Amino acid sequence: MVINFFGLGLASKGRCIQTSDKLSHMDKLRASHRIMVMSGKGGVGKTTVAVNLALGLALYGRQVGLLDADITGPNVPKMLRLEEEFLEPQEDGSILPATLPVGPDRGLEVVSMAFLVEKDAPITWRGPMKIEMLKQFVERVSWGELDYLVIDLPPGTSDEPITIAQLVEPDGVIIVTTPYDVALMDAEKAIDMVRAMDLPILGIIENMSGFCCPDCGEKINFKTGGGEKAASRLNIPFLGRIEIDPKICQAGDAGRPFVLDTSTSTARSFEAIVSKIVSYYEGQEEESQG
């Protein structure tokens, strides 16, 4: 599929979105809190964390947006069963996000490159074009009034996290890692980058941490604790761990985030993480108002 961009138009699954730096009525991003979810290495479950965090916050009754900032590997719509959705261009040049209904009066607003290209079409863009696309996602999308904007970043410490940090001025960063040394090495690089940008770190989430037999419940000898030890050594909060659970993979493939299945220990573990984040932000607000 040929994508016409920068003044030539960007095809949104058959609908043409014109790109422009000048809009008649550009909505400014209005989000009380903006959280970047990042990792130093791919394959640690960062997108799974971002999707379940955004939905978990929405289930708390908050108005939430989810920005899939991985331009060349956009997987968020798949995990939310929104693959057939698209971004709706408006007459004033703004764009409406896709919406996942969460309650009778609210939804999870989602923006992803996957809404703009045909399924399985590769995005073969260099850095400057990816940066411009992220700028369009932030500045042109009519996000509405959000309590939280969750940004799922691609792995690493390059163009996308730098650009998003400049565009949205995040007030919190979550680092996702596994307990294994190779992932922790790269997670520490991400932490160093965040500190260099003077952004607040909400904490580390240790994903794929330990494993219990699904039949008997006995703990199997899988590594655990690496992320928690790193958090202690680096003097940053440890938000919690999520064990290896085949149901998480099944839920992601089915487009039904695992946080919805409250009968599982992994969902309960994640609920505790979401609760910590809500308490961090909204506890601060209550103190400032008190």
Backbone bond lengths (Angstrom), bond angles and torsions (degrees), N, CA, C in turn:
res aa  C-N    CA-C-N  psi(-1)  N-CA   C-N-CA  omega(-1)  CA-C   N-CA-C  phi
1 M - - - 1.471 - - 1.517 109.47 -
2 V 1.316 117.48 129.79 1.455 121.64 177.21 1.518 108.97 -88.91
3 I 1.332 116.55 126.02 1.458 121.20 -179.99 1.516 109.06 -102.39
4 N 1.313 117.77 116.72 1.453 122.31 175.17 1.511 108.79 -89.36
5 F 1.325 116.35 126.77 1.462 120.05 -170.41 1.525 109.55 -140.92
6 F 1.333 116.19 165.82 1.461 123.10 178.91 1.524 111.68 56.45
7 G 1.330 114.70 70.43 1.450 119.74 175.46 1.512 113.76 92.81
8 L 1.348 117.27 -21.19 1.456 120.29 179.61 1.513 112.32 -92.61
9 G 1.347 115.73 -14.09 1.451 119.64 179.39 1.511 111.46 103.02
10 L 1.312 116.62 144.40 1.460 122.69 178.51 1.517 108.09 -119.34
11 A 1.315 116.84 121.61 1.457 120.57 -176.59 1.514 110.83 -73.98
12 S 1.330 116.15 122.49 1.455 121.35 177.70 1.522 108.26 -104.07
13 K 1.340 115.15 76.80 1.462 121.56 -178.30 1.522 110.52 50.25
14 G 1.329 114.83 50.97 1.457 119.35 177.15 1.510 114.13 100.08
15 R 1.329 118.05 -13.36 1.458 121.03 178.12 1.519 107.96 -107.35
16 C 1.304 117.13 137.87 1.464 120.39 -175.16 1.518 111.16 -93.39
17 I 1.327 116.04 124.97 1.459 121.99 175.36 1.513 107.92 -110.56
18 Q 1.304 116.95 114.56 1.449 120.72 176.65 1.523 109.84 -78.21
19 T 1.307 115.95 138.02 1.452 120.22 178.94 1.515 109.20 -102.77
20 S 1.319 115.03 141.82 1.451 120.57 -178.39 1.508 109.85 -160.66
21 D 1.320 115.17 146.68 1.456 119.30 175.09 1.519 111.26 -84.45
22 K 1.342 117.62 -11.59 1.456 121.30 -176.73 1.525 108.84 -116.97
23 L 1.306 116.14 116.97 1.460 121.81 179.96 1.511 109.26 -119.74
24 S 1.342 115.74 147.01 1.457 118.85 -179.54 1.523 111.21 -71.14
25 H 1.333 116.83 -37.54 1.458 120.38 179.94 1.528 108.43 -139.58
26 M 1.310 116.99 82.28 1.454 119.95 -178.40 1.526 110.42 -84.63
27 D 1.301 115.95 121.37 1.458 120.58 176.21 1.518 109.39 -71.47
28 K 1.304 116.91 130.53 1.454 120.67 173.19 1.519 109.02 -84.78
29 L 1.291 114.71 146.37 1.452 119.42 178.71 1.520 109.84 -64.00
30 R 1.331 115.61 122.52 1.459 121.22 -179.77 1.524 108.36 -122.32
31 A 1.316 115.20 91.65 1.461 121.09 -179.55 1.525 107.97 -134.68
32 S 1.316 115.61 125.85 1.466 119.39 -178.46 1.518 111.36 -61.96
33 H 1.359 116.15 -37.68 1.460 120.49 -179.19 1.514 109.15 -137.62
34 R 1.334 115.49 140.20 1.464 121.79 -175.53 1.528 108.09 -128.77
35 I 1.324 116.24 115.59 1.464 122.04 -171.67 1.524 110.02 -116.29
36 M 1.328 116.40 120.89 1.457 121.21 172.77 1.529 109.11 -89.92
37 V 1.329 116.09 132.16 1.463 121.59 174.07 1.523 106.58 -109.97
38 M 1.334 116.50 117.85 1.451 119.04 -174.13 1.524 110.99 -140.65
39 S 1.320 114.61 167.57 1.458 121.95 176.43 1.513 107.49 -149.55
40 G 1.299 115.81 161.52 1.455 118.48 176.03 1.518 111.63 -83.47
41 K 1.320 116.96 -24.51 1.462 121.74 -173.40 1.516 109.98 -130.52
42 G 1.320 116.26 147.59 1.454 121.04 175.49 1.518 111.50 -77.02
43 G 1.319 115.99 161.21 1.447 121.20 175.28 1.511 115.55 83.09
44 V 1.347 116.75 13.19 1.469 119.35 -178.98 1.528 112.29 -99.42
45 G 1.325 117.26 1.00 1.464 120.11 178.33 1.515 114.62 90.64
46 K 1.311 116.02 25.71 1.467 120.41 -177.02 1.524 112.39 -64.40
47 T 1.337 116.78 -44.90 1.464 119.48 179.69 1.524 110.90 -65.57
48 T 1.328 116.80 -38.22 1.467 119.86 175.58 1.515 110.55 -58.48
49 V 1.327 116.90 -42.83 1.463 120.72 178.35 1.520 110.63 -64.58
50 A 1.332 117.36 -46.06 1.463 120.83 -177.44 1.526 111.64 -61.81
51 V 1.332 116.70 -44.32 1.464 120.92 -179.13 1.521 110.68 -63.89
52 N 1.319 116.60 -46.69 1.462 119.79 -178.18 1.523 111.88 -71.09
53 L 1.330 117.39 -30.93 1.464 120.24 175.17 1.524 110.17 -65.32
54 A 1.335 116.43 -48.19 1.465 119.87 -179.36 1.526 111.14 -60.48
55 L 1.319 116.53 -45.67 1.462 119.70 -179.96 1.524 110.81 -68.51
56 G 1.338 116.68 -38.30 1.462 120.02 177.75 1.523 111.76 -61.02
57 L 1.317 117.15 -40.91 1.464 120.95 177.14 1.527 110.80 -66.00
58 A 1.338 116.49 -39.06 1.466 120.06 177.70 1.526 110.87 -64.56
59 L 1.331 116.89 -36.48 1.465 120.36 178.61 1.527 111.42 -68.83
60 Y 1.328 116.87 -19.20 1.465 121.30 172.73 1.528 111.48 -75.73
61 G 1.311 116.21 -3.11 1.458 120.18 -179.31 1.508 113.41 91.74
62 R 1.315 117.21 14.73 1.458 120.80 -179.91 1.526 110.23 -95.28
63 Q 1.332 115.55 153.14 1.462 120.36 175.34 1.521 107.63 -87.37
64 V 1.317 116.71 121.55 1.458 121.65 -168.24 1.523 110.88 -129.50
65 G 1.333 115.18 141.11 1.448 122.23 170.34 1.517 109.28 -115.05
66 L 1.320 116.49 148.75 1.463 122.31 178.87 1.523 108.29 -128.81
67 L 1.321 116.44 114.26 1.456 122.38 -179.83 1.523 109.05 -103.67
68 D 1.324 116.10 115.87 1.457 122.64 175.32 1.520 107.26 -84.43
69 A 1.335 116.29 99.04 1.464 121.23 -175.18 1.521 112.68 -91.42
70 D 1.310 117.44 7.51 1.461 121.07 176.11 1.526 107.39 -88.56
71 I 1.319 116.76 92.26 1.459 121.83 -172.38 1.529 111.96 -65.14
72 T 1.324 117.70 -40.88 1.462 119.98 -175.19 1.530 113.54 -92.88
73 G 1.323 117.80 -9.11 1.461 120.95 178.03 1.503 111.48 -138.14
74 P 1.340 118.05 59.34 1.477 121.42 -174.72 1.527 112.52 -79.05
75 N 1.328 116.52 106.42 1.465 120.92 -176.10 1.524 114.23 -110.53
76 V 1.321 117.39 -6.60 1.463 120.26 -174.88 1.527 112.50 -57.91
77 P 1.347 120.60 -46.35 1.468 119.05 -179.09 1.528 113.23 -58.99
78 K 1.320 117.59 -35.93 1.458 120.90 177.92 1.526 110.49 -60.85
79 M 1.323 117.37 -42.46 1.460 121.47 -176.57 1.515 113.03 -73.80
80 L 1.347 117.15 -13.18 1.459 121.32 178.84 1.528 112.55 -114.11
81 R 1.321 116.31 7.33 1.457 122.17 -178.15 1.535 110.73 55.35
82 L 1.325 114.72 47.82 1.464 121.21 178.71 1.526 111.15 -118.83
83 E 1.310 116.81 22.00 1.467 120.40 -172.34 1.525 113.77 -63.15
84 E 1.319 117.56 -24.12 1.464 120.25 -178.32 1.528 112.23 -92.17
85 E 1.309 117.30 1.37 1.469 120.53 -179.07 1.527 110.40 -81.78
86 F 1.317 115.94 169.95 1.461 121.50 177.20 1.515 108.96 -148.61
87 L 1.318 115.59 166.29 1.458 121.43 176.51 1.518 108.55 -88.54
88 E 1.315 116.29 133.01 1.463 122.10 -173.22 1.522 110.86 -98.30
89 P 1.360 118.41 111.79 1.475 120.25 177.68 1.521 110.92 -73.20
90 Q 1.331 115.83 144.14 1.460 122.39 179.47 1.530 110.52 -109.87
91 E 1.314 116.37 163.49 1.466 120.29 -176.88 1.523 112.33 -63.30
92 D 1.335 117.81 -29.73 1.459 119.83 -177.88 1.524 112.16 -83.93
93 G 1.337 117.91 5.17 1.457 121.05 178.40 1.512 114.18 94.63
94 S 1.332 117.60 -8.25 1.458 120.09 177.65 1.529 110.09 -80.90
95 I 1.319 115.84 172.47 1.460 121.70 -176.64 1.521 108.84 -131.26
96 L 1.323 117.28 135.03 1.459 121.28 175.63 1.523 109.88 -89.62
97 P 1.327 117.99 134.45 1.464 119.91 176.88 1.519 111.37 -73.47
98 A 1.313 116.08 165.33 1.465 120.35 169.20 1.517 107.95 -74.76
99 T 1.321 116.79 150.70 1.460 120.98 -176.52 1.520 110.64 -125.87
100 L 1.332 115.55 129.64 1.458 122.05 172.18 1.519 107.67 -101.18
101 P 1.322 119.14 113.15 1.476 119.59 -179.81 1.530 110.68 -61.50
102 V 1.323 115.05 133.61 1.465 120.87 179.11 1.520 110.70 -117.50
103 G 1.302 116.98 -37.84 1.458 122.33 178.32 1.506 109.24 -144.25
104 P 1.318 118.07 -179.95 1.462 121.06 -177.47 1.523 113.53 -64.78
105 D 1.339 116.95 -23.62 1.462 119.43 -174.93 1.517 113.20 -125.85
106 R 1.324 117.52 16.78 1.467 118.54 -179.45 1.526 109.63 -157.73
107 G 1.339 114.43 165.97 1.452 120.82 177.28 1.509 110.07 -151.91
108 L 1.308 115.85 168.36 1.456 122.25 175.04 1.518 107.66 -93.70
109 E 1.346 116.37 117.14 1.464 121.49 -178.78 1.528 108.80 -85.57
110 V 1.328 116.79 129.46 1.461 121.45 -172.66 1.522 110.52 -129.65
111 V 1.337 115.14 135.39 1.463 121.69 174.56 1.521 108.14 -129.97
112 S 1.324 115.96 132.72 1.458 121.10 -178.23 1.517 109.87 -154.24
113 M 1.316 115.54 149.59 1.464 120.68 174.23 1.524 111.03 -61.29
114 A 1.323 116.86 -25.77 1.466 120.67 -179.43 1.522 112.17 -62.46
115 F 1.338 117.75 -21.74 1.456 120.91 178.44 1.524 112.15 -77.66
116 L 1.325 116.71 -9.01 1.459 120.64 -173.48 1.517 114.16 -109.41
117 V 1.312 117.50 -7.33 1.462 120.18 -177.74 1.520 109.35 -131.38
118 E 1.312 115.03 160.31 1.455 119.51 176.78 1.523 110.18 -68.37
119 K 1.300 116.51 153.39 1.456 121.77 -179.42 1.527 110.70 -55.87
120 D 1.331 115.54 133.68 1.467 124.03 177.34 1.530 113.57 72.23
121 A 1.337 118.12 5.03 1.463 119.31 177.26 1.531 109.43 -75.85
122 P 1.331 119.25 127.47 1.463 120.65 -179.80 1.524 111.84 -74.66
123 I 1.313 116.45 146.32 1.467 122.33 174.14 1.517 106.68 -104.20
124 T 1.310 117.19 103.57 1.465 121.31 -175.55 1.528 109.58 -104.15
125 W 1.313 114.72 68.71 1.460 121.43 -176.94 1.521 110.96 -110.95
126 R 1.311 114.99 146.41 1.451 120.60 170.65 1.526 109.84 -83.14
127 G 1.334 115.62 172.20 1.458 121.64 -174.31 1.512 116.13 -51.02
128 P 1.351 119.82 -49.03 1.474 119.65 -176.93 1.518 114.13 -57.98
129 M 1.324 117.94 -36.06 1.467 119.85 179.44 1.519 110.81 -72.27
130 K 1.328 116.97 -37.22 1.469 119.21 177.14 1.526 110.29 -64.59
131 I 1.312 116.30 -40.98 1.462 120.50 179.08 1.530 110.47 -62.04
132 E 1.326 116.83 -43.03 1.465 120.07 179.86 1.521 111.00 -64.95
133 M 1.334 117.11 -36.07 1.462 119.97 178.73 1.520 110.55 -66.03
134 L 1.316 117.09 -42.26 1.465 120.40 177.33 1.524 110.61 -61.42
135 K 1.309 116.17 -39.31 1.474 120.19 177.83 1.524 110.22 -61.70
136 Q 1.337 116.88 -42.07 1.462 120.54 178.00 1.527 110.50 -62.90
137 F 1.334 117.14 -42.03 1.457 120.95 -179.42 1.527 111.79 -61.15
138 V 1.314 116.47 -38.46 1.463 120.15 -177.95 1.522 111.50 -78.83
139 E 1.321 116.80 -44.39 1.464 120.52 -169.46 1.527 113.96 -90.61
140 R 1.313 117.60 -26.87 1.466 119.29 -174.71 1.514 114.00 -100.28
141 V 1.310 117.18 -20.24 1.463 119.46 -178.22 1.526 110.62 -76.43
142 S 1.301 116.34 133.03 1.468 121.73 176.37 1.527 108.64 -83.89
143 W 1.315 114.85 82.78 1.461 120.46 -176.59 1.532 112.45 -70.38
144 G 1.322 116.89 -25.00 1.464 119.39 -173.94 1.519 110.36 78.76
145 E 1.316 115.98 -167.57 1.462 121.81 179.78 1.535 109.18 -85.41
146 L 1.314 116.52 114.48 1.457 121.16 -177.70 1.520 111.01 -111.67
147 D 1.322 114.72 143.52 1.464 119.28 167.96 1.523 110.02 -80.30
148 Y 1.335 115.32 -39.83 1.460 120.66 -178.71 1.524 109.92 -138.75
149 L 1.323 115.61 137.14 1.457 122.10 166.83 1.519 107.02 -115.28
150 V 1.329 116.45 119.96 1.465 122.40 178.20 1.526 107.36 -103.22
151 I 1.333 116.32 128.54 1.460 120.97 -178.88 1.517 109.28 -114.08
152 D 1.331 115.96 117.91 1.459 122.04 176.27 1.522 108.33 -90.24
153 L 1.325 116.51 110.16 1.457 121.75 -176.73 1.522 111.27 -95.19
154 P 1.332 117.42 153.53 1.467 118.86 171.21 1.523 109.24 -69.72
155 P 1.324 117.41 161.28 1.465 119.28 -179.45 1.526 111.52 -66.42
156 G 1.322 114.90 155.49 1.451 119.57 176.25 1.511 113.81 106.79
157 T 1.329 114.79 -173.94 1.469 121.87 -173.27 1.525 110.65 -131.78
158 S 1.324 116.57 42.34 1.463 119.60 -172.97 1.523 111.88 -113.99
159 D 1.330 116.06 -137.55 1.465 121.94 -168.67 1.519 114.42 -54.05
160 E 1.339 116.97 -50.91 1.463 119.76 -170.36 1.532 113.37 -63.87
161 P 1.332 120.55 -50.62 1.466 118.33 178.87 1.517 113.58 -63.53
162 I 1.329 116.92 -36.04 1.465 119.68 177.41 1.525 110.04 -63.96
163 T 1.333 116.52 -45.77 1.469 121.03 -178.37 1.521 111.27 -64.11
164 I 1.330 116.65 -47.16 1.465 120.26 -179.47 1.524 110.65 -62.39
165 A 1.324 117.48 -40.86 1.463 120.21 178.78 1.519 111.20 -59.72
166 Q 1.329 116.57 -37.87 1.467 120.21 179.48 1.522 112.06 -74.35
167 L 1.338 116.69 -34.93 1.463 120.44 -174.99 1.519 113.20 -78.79
168 V 1.330 117.88 -42.78 1.467 119.66 -171.44 1.521 114.04 -107.84
169 E 1.342 117.51 -8.74 1.469 121.52 -179.57 1.532 110.51 49.11
170 P 1.331 117.03 66.03 1.470 120.54 -175.95 1.516 112.41 -61.09
171 D 1.329 115.32 146.28 1.460 119.81 176.29 1.526 111.17 -108.98
172 G 1.328 115.84 19.93 1.454 120.29 175.42 1.512 111.26 -174.65
173 V 1.338 115.96 143.05 1.464 121.85 178.15 1.523 108.23 -130.92
174 I 1.323 116.32 133.58 1.457 122.38 174.30 1.521 108.23 -110.67
175 I 1.318 116.54 130.81 1.455 122.61 177.69 1.525 108.39 -103.68
176 V 1.330 115.75 124.90 1.466 121.07 178.67 1.522 108.60 -105.64
177 T 1.328 115.63 131.72 1.455 121.08 178.06 1.515 109.70 -144.53
178 T 1.309 116.35 167.31 1.459 121.51 166.72 1.528 106.51 -101.37
179 P 1.327 118.21 171.23 1.461 119.32 -178.29 1.525 114.30 -77.79
180 Y 1.319 117.55 2.87 1.459 120.71 -173.32 1.527 111.87 -88.44
181 D 1.323 115.84 149.25 1.467 121.60 -171.43 1.522 113.04 -58.72
182 V 1.337 117.46 -41.58 1.466 120.15 -177.22 1.529 110.72 -61.99
183 A 1.337 117.00 -43.63 1.469 120.51 178.60 1.526 110.62 -67.36
184 L 1.332 116.80 -38.97 1.463 120.62 -178.78 1.525 111.49 -66.13
185 M 1.331 117.26 -36.16 1.468 119.94 177.16 1.525 110.70 -57.10
186 D 1.329 116.37 -46.71 1.459 120.12 -178.15 1.524 111.90 -75.84
187 A 1.335 116.92 -30.68 1.466 119.48 176.17 1.522 110.33 -62.59
188 E 1.312 116.77 -38.44 1.466 119.51 178.87 1.523 111.49 -65.75
189 K 1.328 117.18 -32.99 1.468 119.56 175.40 1.529 110.10 -64.45
190 A 1.341 116.15 -40.82 1.466 119.84 177.63 1.526 110.48 -63.19
191 I 1.334 116.87 -39.68 1.463 120.97 178.80 1.521 110.43 -64.24
192 D 1.333 116.76 -42.31 1.472 120.41 177.96 1.521 110.55 -61.08
193 M 1.324 116.57 -39.73 1.468 120.26 179.02 1.516 111.13 -64.55
194 V 1.314 116.39 -45.12 1.467 120.60 -179.61 1.527 110.28 -61.83
195 R 1.308 116.63 -42.01 1.463 119.83 178.47 1.521 111.36 -65.94
196 A 1.322 117.07 -36.87 1.465 120.18 178.04 1.524 111.22 -64.22
197 M 1.348 117.01 -30.67 1.467 121.22 178.06 1.523 111.87 -87.14
198 D 1.332 116.06 0.03 1.460 122.50 177.50 1.527 111.85 59.93
199 L 1.336 115.66 45.08 1.460 121.44 177.44 1.525 109.45 -104.89
200 P 1.325 117.97 142.98 1.469 120.15 179.76 1.522 111.51 -70.92
201 I 1.309 117.03 134.65 1.459 122.56 178.38 1.529 108.66 -98.48
202 L 1.321 116.15 118.16 1.460 120.11 178.07 1.515 111.05 -71.32
203 G 1.326 116.57 -33.64 1.450 119.17 177.51 1.514 112.75 150.09
204 I 1.336 114.02 -178.41 1.459 123.27 178.92 1.528 109.54 -103.99
205 I 1.327 115.79 137.56 1.464 121.78 168.92 1.525 107.08 -110.12
206 E 1.320 116.11 125.73 1.461 121.46 178.16 1.524 108.57 -95.44
207 N 1.318 115.80 107.20 1.457 121.68 -177.89 1.529 110.16 -97.01
208 M 1.338 116.18 158.66 1.470 121.94 -179.11 1.529 110.28 55.05
209 S 1.301 114.80 46.71 1.465 122.09 -172.87 1.524 110.30 -105.88
210 G 1.342 116.22 101.70 1.453 120.33 -179.67 1.514 112.23 77.27
211 F 1.329 114.80 167.64 1.462 120.13 -177.75 1.521 109.35 -153.38
212 C 1.321 115.95 134.50 1.462 121.67 175.10 1.525 109.15 -113.64
213 C 1.312 116.11 139.30 1.455 120.89 178.61 1.533 109.37 -58.91
214 P 1.333 118.26 125.28 1.471 120.09 -178.61 1.523 113.00 -67.67
215 D 1.336 117.82 -16.64 1.466 120.97 -178.68 1.524 112.33 -89.95
216 C 1.348 116.45 -48.85 1.466 119.56 -174.88 1.521 113.50 -108.57
217 G 1.352 117.16 -12.72 1.452 120.27 179.31 1.520 114.16 81.89
218 E 1.342 117.24 1.82 1.466 119.67 -179.32 1.525 110.88 -73.42
219 K 1.335 116.19 140.45 1.454 120.55 178.79 1.527 110.77 -71.01
220 I 1.330 115.65 131.81 1.452 122.46 177.76 1.529 108.09 -97.69
221 N 1.299 116.81 151.76 1.464 121.03 -174.04 1.531 110.93 -76.76
222 F 1.329 115.84 77.34 1.456 122.11 171.40 1.523 107.82 -112.22
223 K 1.318 115.64 149.57 1.460 119.55 -175.25 1.525 111.32 -64.60
224 T 1.319 115.74 144.58 1.463 122.30 177.32 1.521 109.07 -152.09
225 G 1.331 115.96 156.05 1.452 120.19 172.90 1.513 116.24 97.80
226 G 1.341 117.94 -10.03 1.462 119.62 -178.03 1.516 113.58 -62.63
227 G 1.329 116.31 -42.30 1.463 119.86 179.57 1.513 112.29 -67.55
228 E 1.321 116.36 -38.35 1.466 120.35 179.06 1.528 110.97 -65.37
229 K 1.333 116.70 -42.05 1.465 120.13 178.24 1.531 111.01 -64.23
230 A 1.339 116.43 -40.29 1.464 120.07 178.28 1.521 110.74 -63.54
231 A 1.327 117.18 -41.22 1.460 120.47 178.53 1.517 111.09 -60.77
232 S 1.327 116.31 -42.47 1.461 120.56 179.17 1.519 110.86 -65.05
233 R 1.319 116.11 -44.19 1.465 119.89 -177.89 1.521 111.87 -67.42
234 L 1.335 116.51 -35.40 1.464 120.99 -177.68 1.525 112.48 -90.79
235 N 1.324 116.26 -1.12 1.464 122.14 177.08 1.523 112.34 61.12
236 I 1.336 115.24 47.93 1.457 120.45 173.75 1.530 107.80 -130.04
237 P 1.337 118.33 158.39 1.467 120.42 -176.31 1.528 112.62 -64.70
238 F 1.307 114.97 148.71 1.461 121.46 171.33 1.524 106.80 -106.41
239 L 1.329 116.21 116.59 1.458 121.11 -173.51 1.520 113.10 -83.03
240 G 1.322 117.09 -27.02 1.454 119.21 179.13 1.508 111.61 146.17
241 R 1.330 114.87 174.70 1.459 120.39 -179.55 1.518 110.37 -124.71
242 I 1.334 114.74 151.45 1.460 122.72 177.51 1.516 107.09 -123.89
243 E 1.314 116.47 120.62 1.461 119.12 -176.19 1.526 111.30 -77.60
244 I 1.322 115.05 163.96 1.459 120.60 174.78 1.533 108.37 -66.30
245 D 1.316 115.28 127.44 1.468 119.68 -178.24 1.530 107.83 -146.66
246 P 1.325 118.84 117.62 1.471 120.88 179.20 1.523 113.09 -55.02
247 K 1.329 116.61 -27.01 1.464 119.55 -179.24 1.527 111.85 -66.23
248 I 1.344 117.27 -26.50 1.464 119.79 178.18 1.524 109.87 -65.46
249 C 1.332 116.89 -44.96 1.469 120.71 178.08 1.526 110.76 -63.57
250 Q 1.310 116.31 -43.65 1.460 120.52 179.78 1.529 110.86 -62.39
251 A 1.332 115.73 -40.08 1.473 120.05 -179.07 1.524 110.54 -66.51
252 G 1.344 116.84 -41.63 1.460 120.11 179.14 1.515 111.94 -63.71
253 D 1.334 116.71 -43.26 1.464 120.23 179.33 1.524 111.68 -65.98
254 A 1.329 115.83 -32.17 1.469 119.99 -178.08 1.525 112.67 -84.17
255 G 1.326 117.36 -7.55 1.458 120.42 -178.35 1.513 113.02 74.43
256 R 1.333 116.13 27.76 1.464 120.73 178.25 1.528 107.98 -128.90
257 P 1.344 118.20 94.54 1.465 121.41 -174.70 1.524 113.06 -51.05
258 F 1.328 116.12 141.22 1.465 120.66 -172.49 1.519 113.00 -65.87
259 V 1.326 118.50 -19.06 1.462 120.56 -179.76 1.535 111.29 -64.80
260 L 1.330 116.65 -17.81 1.461 120.54 179.69 1.524 112.39 -74.57
261 D 1.325 116.26 -23.62 1.460 119.87 -178.12 1.522 109.52 -91.92
262 T 1.305 115.79 84.23 1.470 121.01 -172.71 1.519 113.91 -70.52
263 S 1.322 116.90 -4.05 1.464 119.19 179.28 1.531 112.42 -80.93
264 T 1.331 117.28 -11.68 1.461 120.29 -176.33 1.524 111.17 -94.93
265 S 1.328 115.42 152.94 1.460 120.19 178.76 1.526 111.31 -68.51
266 T 1.333 117.25 -32.38 1.469 119.23 179.21 1.531 110.75 -66.63
267 A 1.327 117.48 -39.79 1.467 120.07 177.21 1.521 110.59 -64.17
268 R 1.328 116.58 -41.47 1.467 119.19 179.32 1.533 111.21 -66.33
269 S 1.336 116.88 -37.22 1.462 120.41 176.14 1.524 110.60 -62.38
270 F 1.323 115.54 -40.62 1.461 118.64 -178.61 1.521 111.49 -72.73
271 E 1.307 116.76 -35.55 1.468 119.98 175.71 1.524 110.45 -58.02
272 A 1.332 116.89 -37.61 1.461 120.56 178.67 1.528 110.69 -65.83
273 I 1.338 116.76 -36.27 1.466 120.85 177.36 1.531 110.29 -66.13
274 V 1.332 116.66 -45.86 1.465 120.25 178.69 1.525 110.37 -60.54
275 S 1.325 116.90 -40.95 1.461 121.38 179.24 1.529 111.31 -60.84
276 K 1.331 116.94 -40.03 1.463 120.50 178.06 1.525 110.93 -62.26
277 I 1.323 116.24 -40.82 1.467 119.79 -178.15 1.523 110.67 -68.79
278 V 1.330 116.96 -42.82 1.463 120.07 177.40 1.521 110.26 -62.17
279 S 1.309 116.95 -43.59 1.468 120.84 -179.74 1.524 111.10 -63.97
280 Y 1.334 116.18 -38.34 1.470 119.94 179.24 1.525 110.51 -60.17
281 Y 1.323 116.59 -50.52 1.456 119.71 -176.20 1.529 112.31 -75.83
282 E 1.304 116.66 -50.22 1.456 119.27 -171.52 1.518 111.99 -81.35
283 G 1.331 116.42 -21.86 1.467 119.17 170.42 1.503 111.13 -66.99
284 Q 1.342 116.45 -39.61 1.462 121.06 176.39 1.522 110.92 -62.17
285 E 1.337 115.45 -41.37 1.468 118.82 -179.67 1.510 111.44 -64.06
286 E 1.338 116.84 -40.45 1.465 120.31 179.38 1.524 111.00 -64.88
287 E 1.353 116.18 -39.03 1.465 119.39 178.16 1.527 111.77 -65.06
288 S 1.340 116.49 -39.26 1.457 119.84 -178.98 1.527 111.64 -68.98
289 Q 1.356 115.81 -28.00 1.453 119.88 -179.45 1.523 112.16 -86.97
290 G 1.350 114.73 -17.45 1.458 118.78 -175.63 1.505 114.49 -79.54
